[in-house]
Amino acid sequence: MRRSQFLAAFFLLAFGALTPPMAATAQLRPDYYSSVCPNLESIVRDAVRQSVAHSPLAAPATLRLFFHDCAVRGCDASVMLINPDGDDEWRSLDGMTLKPEGFNTVMGAKAAVDSDPQCRNRVSCADILALAARDAVFLSGGPDYQVELGRYDGRASTGGSVMIPHGTFDLDQLNAFFSGLGLSQTDMIALSGESAKLVLVRVRFFLTPVLACPWTAAVVVAGGHTIGAASCGFFGYRMGADAGMDPAFAEQLRGRCPGGAAGFAFLDAATPLRFDNEYYRNLRAGKGLLGSDQVLYADPRSRGAVDRYADDEGAFFADFAAAMARLGRVGVRTAADGEIRRDCRFPN
């Protein structure tokens, strides 16, 4: 068995064991809160708009947070939980790539929702995160798609449950991971903009002035590839060694990475903070930053979808919206195995 096939099988088994089944989705519907919090969507969108105005990283960070949450334990906002012993998702090795602006955006939206007496403690953090991710995409120029609601929040979060795609994955590994979530290769390619990384100096962040436990990050995920960036350590090995990388692009990147792993580069240098199809055009030109980016065009099994999205932004937007809906159904919890947290950081 070829190494890539072996790894694909391994990842499929591993992710299938860690990821909750796509069950309990019957209660999901767009109008789930129509009678208890009729202004929910406008409240969340206004809160996300304020976050994006405050920081351009808020949008990609929130999108990345939603993907991480759904991909690890299902869409139950477990990524928001803080455990006293430190064994939680956001403090795992991969979880520490999450950007604090994403957490802050969700916490701000939660506070805004709960400021309405009609809505207070009646909307799950998982649903607020799903809405905030959609609004982050829309406010960055992406599609304004419908979000199914009705999730309950999980009560557990462990670092050991975190397994997410890495920038060195080949197509078999990427497909195995997304297949474990019940998603197709088309879904994977449309969602491929959710593993970008942005490097920062180590600095302590606080979700609120009263939060005793800081968010600390050296490498933080900025969100979708179409609106993200990556630190040099994640792609430096490709410069001059990967025939799939455009030589002029590789030379440009060397200027961005004078210290080896130090520095960073945008995954879409043309429109780094706009949600559009430029990412796929870059792949066609050999300007994919991460190996897991460029493989989508290098491998003939996925090249057709890249060409389609590069030529037709509307097709990309439609498939992205559909894939986000399917992603949002992973591991949905009900009142029987979940709750509506009063504070997104702690179980009730």
VEXTI-502219 format. One record per residue (C-alpha): x, y, z; residue in three letters. Coordinates in steps of 0.001 Angstrom, whole numbers, padded with zeros to 6 digits, always signed. Example, Ala and Ser with C-alpha at 12.3 -4.5 7.8 and 13.67 -1.06 7.14 Angstrom:
<nodes>
+012300-004500+007800ALA +013670-001060+007140SER 
</nodes>
This chain:
<nodes>
+000000+000000+000000MET +001381+003390-000917ARG +002320+005654+001993ARG -000341+008245+001084SER -003025+005532+000957GLN -001923+004204+004332PHE -002010+007656+005862LEU -005399+008334+004346ALA -006782+005169+005901ALA -005214+006052+009254PHE -006649+009547+009299PHE -010069+008299+008263LEU -010114+005838+011153LEU -008761+008365+013628ALA -011117+011167+012677PHE -014076+008795+012452GLY -013424+007752+016050ALA -013055+011274+017362LEU -015815+013012+015446THR -019428+012638+016621PRO -021816+011139+014056PRO -023966+013455+011975MET -027050+012822+014098ALA -029761+014808+015874ALA -030035+017254+012984THR -033809+017023+012733ALA -034255+020008+015029GLN -032071+022252+012865LEU -034006+024902+010957ARG -033406+028576+010087PRO -036416+029808+012096ASP -035625+027844+015256TYR -035533+030992+017441TYR -038297+032933+015682SER -040604+032840+018681SER -038044+033231+021475VAL -035495+035632+019943CYS -036931+037048+016705PRO -034131+039597+016238ASN -031318+037086+016756LEU -029717+037332+013319GLU -029654+041115+013225SER -028243+041242+016772ILE -025406+038868+015909VAL -024636+040562+012608ARG -024407+043987+014241ASP -022051+042578+016877ALA -019850+040907+014256VAL -019806+044106+012211ARG -018440+045946+015246GLN -015759+043294+015757SER -014676+043419+012117VAL -014538+047212+012246ALA -012328+046956+015324HIS -009945+044363+013832SER -009580+043063+010266PRO -008516+039710+011733LEU -011889+039188+013414ALA -013560+037805+010279ALA -011019+035109+009308PRO -010450+034200+012964ALA -014171+033618+013522THR -014497+031499+010388LEU -011545+029386+011478ARG -013035+029004+014984LEU -016248+027554+013543PHE -014350+025038+011426PHE -012197+023957+014384HIS -015259+023568+016609ASP -017223+021428+014153CYS -014228+019361+013029ALA -013119+018354+016524VAL -016163+017388+018632ARG -019016+018505+016416GLY -020650+021937+016280CYS -021219+022341+020019ASP -018987+025320+020951ALA -016664+022997+022890SER -013766+025047+021511VAL -014912+027929+023717MET -014639+025952+026972LEU -011926+026654+029544ILE -010988+023760+031848ASN -009290+024525+035183PRO -006671+021829+034560ASP -005759+023265+031156GLY -006895+020180+029232ASP -009100+021832+026639ASP -009179+022327+022878GLU -007825+025838+022590TRP -004742+025005+024665ARG -003860+021929+022621SER -000938+022212+020200LEU -003254+022775+017220ASP -005784+024731+019265GLY -003175+027337+020100MET -003272+028343+016456THR -006708+029871+017076LEU -006775+033650+016965LYS -008218+035523+019985PRO -010194+037854+017727GLU -012424+034879+016909GLY -013185+034184+020560PHE -013754+037872+021218ASN -016185+038114+018304THR -018316+035249+019613VAL -018205+036529+023184MET -019255+039991+021990GLY -022141+038503+019996ALA -023200+036401+023006LYS -023241+039510+025215ALA -025301+041384+022635ALA -027824+038546+022374VAL -028158+038258+026143ASP -028659+042014+026476SER -032092+041455+024928ASP -034353+040215+027786PRO -036341+038114+025357GLN -033218+036252+024222CYS -031188+036023+027438ARG -029824+032507+028041ASN -032087+031076+025330ARG -029619+030919+022420VAL -026744+028427+022413SER -023140+029497+021992CYS -022890+026932+019181ALA -025619+028703+017206ASP -024113+032122+017882ILE -020767+030831+016575LEU -022439+029443+013429ALA -024163+032774+012757LEU -021004+034764+013505ALA -019011+032649+011017ALA -021595+033307+008301ARG -021600+037033+009051ASP -017789+037113+009038ALA -017862+035666+005517VAL -020557+038064+004325PHE -018908+041153+005811LEU -015694+040156+004017SER -017439+040118+000642GLY -018592+036504+000618GLY -022037+034926+000261PRO -024907+035675+002645ASP -026173+032138+003126TYR -028906+030707+005351GLN -027834+029165+008681VAL -029679+026256+010260GLU -030149+026700+014008LEU -031111+024587+016988GLY -027788+023270+018315ARG -027137+022761+022003TYR -023763+023372+023636ASP -021475+020537+024669GLY -020183+020181+028207ARG -016722+018723+027490ALA -013502+019835+025824SER -010180+017969+025791THR -006896+018646+024098GLY -006565+015020+023058GLY -009624+015289+020821SER -007988+017878+018552VAL -006869+016557+015159MET -007117+018995+012250ILE -005622+019203+008724PRO -002061+020444+008335HIS -000352+022323+005540GLY +001632+019251+004466THR -001422+017062+003808PHE -001785+015504+000360ASP -005130+015000-001374LEU -005687+011535+000112ASP -005136+012827+003632GLN -007384+015838+003069LEU -010140+013661+001648ASN -009814+011195+004520ALA -010187+013953+007088PHE -013242+015508+005478PHE -014773+012117+004737SER -014596+011474+008478GLY -016865+014497+008893LEU -019284+013185+006288GLY -018115+015723+003697LEU -017108+015190+000075SER -014047+016217-001911GLN -016083+019072-003390THR -016944+020236+000133ASP -013268+019990+001079MET -012121+022106-001867ILE -014811+024719-001224ALA -013880+024796+002475LEU -010137+024591+001840SER -009733+028220+002880GLY -009945+027354+006552GLU -006479+026309+007591SER -004428+029461+007057ALA -002003+030533+009736LYS -000731+033934+010773LEU +002306+034402+013011VAL +002405+036885+015881LEU +004838+037580+018667VAL +003895+035888+021915ARG +001488+038157+023695VAL -001270+037695+026270ARG -004863+038290+025234PHE -007972+038543+027386PHE -011498+037869+026246LEU -012854+040270+028841THR -011255+042452+031528PRO -012362+039956+034201VAL -011062+036789+032520LEU -008267+035395+034646ALA -007000+032929+032056CYS -005328+034599+029046PRO -005357+033485+025445TRP -001716+033057+024446THR -000517+032293+020954ALA +002690+032211+018958ALA +001139+030872+015786VAL -002497+031775+015277VAL -004921+030762+012587VAL -006293+033732+010748ALA -009082+031891+008989GLY -009929+031010+005398GLY -007218+030747+002763HIS -008972+033405+000743THR -008712+035810+003704ILE -005744+034419+005628GLY -001976+034318+005986ALA +000709+031832+006985ALA +003932+032046+008938SER +007125+031220+007050CYS +007641+028061+009080GLY +004630+026495+007384PHE +005783+026972+003789PHE +009507+027840+003856GLY +010517+024267+003014TYR +008766+024605-000366ARG +010707+027633-001617MET +013105+026455-004307GLY +012353+022787-003587ALA +008794+022379-004866ASP +008527+022337-008657ALA +004854+023196-008340GLY +005640+026641-006935MET +006062+029478-009422ASP +009785+030498-009344PRO +009021+034225-009220ALA +006579+033600-006379PHE +009196+031574-004505ALA +011698+034412-004884GLU +009128+036882-003593GLN +008521+034675-000562LEU +012244+034520+000220ARG +012087+038258+000701GLY +009219+037768+003151ARG +011143+035134+005120CYS +014681+036438+005668PRO +014998+034642+008981GLY +013810+031204+007952GLY +010715+030613+010062ALA +010365+034296+010933ALA +007882+036432+009030GLY +004660+035618+007212PHE +002921+035936+003869ALA -000721+036263+002818PHE -002257+033246+001149LEU -003899+035656-001280ASP -001630+038662-001629ALA -003977+040381-004102ALA -007050+040528-001828THR -005872+039175+001559PRO -008875+040359+003586LEU -011592+039886+000968ARG -013557+036671+000596PHE -013373+035943-003142ASP -012115+033340-005628ASN -008622+034793-006066GLU -007207+031943-003967TYR -008124+029436-006690TYR -006641+031644-009413ARG -003418+031697-007427ASN -003344+027894-007334LEU -003686+027781-011105ARG -000649+030081-011384ALA +001498+027976-009040GLY +001111+030509-006225LYS -000418+028319-003553GLY +001355+029046-000294LEU +000912+025798+001639LEU +001563+022371+000209GLY -002036+021407+000998SER -003113+024408-001094ASP -001131+023663-004224GLN -001929+019951-004170VAL -005521+020824-005017LEU -004346+021939-008458TYR -001359+019623-008788ALA -003522+016526-008351ASP -005672+015908-011463PRO -008461+014491-009278ARG -009169+017924-007788SER -007892+020251-010520ARG -011234+020524-012271GLY -012940+021975-009206ALA -010143+024517-008765VAL -010528+025601-012395ASP -014291+025886-011951ARG -014007+028105-008892TYR -011233+030185-010458ALA -013449+030889-013464ASP -016775+031255-011653ASP -016908+033004-008291GLU -020654+032405-008101GLY -020088+028646-008292ALA -017529+028882-005495PHE -019888+030908-003313PHE -022758+028463-003894ALA -020654+025393-003108ASP -019078+027081-000099PHE -022513+027915+001344ALA -023711+024350+000791ALA -020558+022915+002369ALA -020908+025205+005401MET -024468+023953+005886ALA -023279+020343+005832ARG -020361+021150+008142LEU -022809+022800+010544GLY -024704+019503+010945ARG -021722+017556+012286VAL -022169+016245+015820GLY -025246+018343+016644VAL -026319+017987+020274ARG -029804+018084+021741THR -031188+018904+025180ALA -030516+015264+026111ALA -026740+015579+025752ASP -026187+019334+025765GLY -027197+022624+027317GLU -027467+026332+026567ILE -024480+027809+028353ARG -024928+031042+030257ARG -021209+031729+029753ASP -019652+030267+026611CYS -016416+029579+028488ARG -017842+027314+031178PHE -020476+024579+031522PRO -023532+025655+033529ASN 
</nodes>
